Amino acid sequence: MAFGPKFLWDKALGFTLLAVGLNLAVGVGMILANKNYLAELDELQRKVQLNSMGITLGVGLIAGVPFSVMDAYHVIPFHAGIPHLVILMALTFAVSNLYGTWRYR
């Protein structure tokens, strides 16, 4: 369970739906901001960013699905939560972006 519904508004459905709506709105805003950012980059920077995004998506899919299956069959001793996947994807993006920037200097 998330922090807000559990500790702030005691599972009140209205506040939970409002928080989900806010989360979706911020997510759409982030996507649009990233789209605008990519449009303003020069060709080389755009290539590095898009390569990093592609690698990150691939790693997320390749690691995420088996990670979920291993959790379902109790192969790993802990719960496979979304934060693990987010951390993996963030680290993958950072490393691939740094490598791409270094590679094309």
N, C-alpha and C positions, 0 to 999 in steps of 0.2 A: 504494500500500500504506500502511496505517496505521502510526503510530509504534510502538505496542506490539509487534505481531507482527514488525516489521522489526528493532527495536533492543533490545527488552527480553527477549523469549522466543523468538527465532529461529524464528518461524513454527510453533511447537508448537500443534497443533490443539486440544488440551485447554484451554490458556490462552486461545487465541483465542475458543473457544466460551464460556468463562467470562466473558471481557470483553464479548462480544456479549450474553450473558444479563444481565450487570450493567447494560449500557447500556439494554437493553429495560426492566429493572426501574426504573431511574432515570427513564426516559421516561414510563412508566406513572404513577409517583409524581408527576412534574411535571404530567401531564394532570389527575390527581385533585386536586392542590393548586390548580391553576388553576380547576377546576370549583368547588371549595369557595370560593375567593376570589370568583368571580363570584356565587355564591349569597349572599355576605355583603354585596355592594355595594348601594347604594340604586339606584333606577330610573335616574336620570340617569347615574351612573357606569357602570352596567351597559350602558346604551345606547351610551355613548362607547366602552367596551371592545369590545363586540360589533361596532360599526361599524368600529373599527380592525382587528379580526380579519378581518372580511369583506373590507375593502379589501386587507389584506395577502394573504389567500388569492387574491383576484382578480389582484393584481399578480404573485404567485408563479406562478400558472398561465399568465397572459398572457405573462409574460417568460420563464418557464422552458422551455416547450416550444419556442418559436422559437430560444432560446439553444442548446438541445441540438441542434436541427436544423442551426443555423449551424456548430456544432462538427463535426458529422458530415460536412458538406460542405466543411469547411475554409474557411468564409467569414471566420471570425475567426482572428487569428494566434496564438491561445493555446487551451489546453484549457479547455472550459467545465466547471468542477468545481462540486460542490455548495456549497463555501464561498462562491462568488460569489452563488448564489441565497439562501443564508442571510443574507449581508450585506445584499442588496437587501431581503429581507423584514423584517429587523430595522430597517433605516432607514425603510422604509415604515410599519411599525407605530409607531415612535417619532414620526414626523412626523404621521401621521394621529391618533394619540392626543393629541399636543400641540395640534393644530388643533381636535380635538373638544372638548378641555377648554377651550380659549380661546373657542370658538364658543358654548358653553353657560354661560359664567360669568355 
